[in-house]
Amino acid sequence: MPAFRGRVLLYAGQWAEAASAAKKVIVAKTYTLFPDYRGLSYLENECNAEIVFDVQFRFPEFTHSLDIGQSNKYPMSILP
């Protein structure tokens, strides 16, 4: 995945290699800019052509006793 590789190389300070990986992503035209910035974060627009790397939220199967709102002895109303 050239996009992720380019990002890693960028943070590693390997500028020429990062630029080369980014150029591969641009030339491939796999990704495009989403036409409506306002609608980009709507649920129905998830995983669109602008998304390069996405991590989907998954509700936790197991919670900790200190998690807010999860059978906690400290109600949310007392928290700042």
Buried (B, 14 or more C-beta within 10 A) or exposed (E): EBBEBBBEBBEEEBEEBBEBBBEBBEEEEEBEEBEEEEEBEEEEEEEBEEEBEEEEEEEEEEEEEEEEEEEBEEEEEEEE
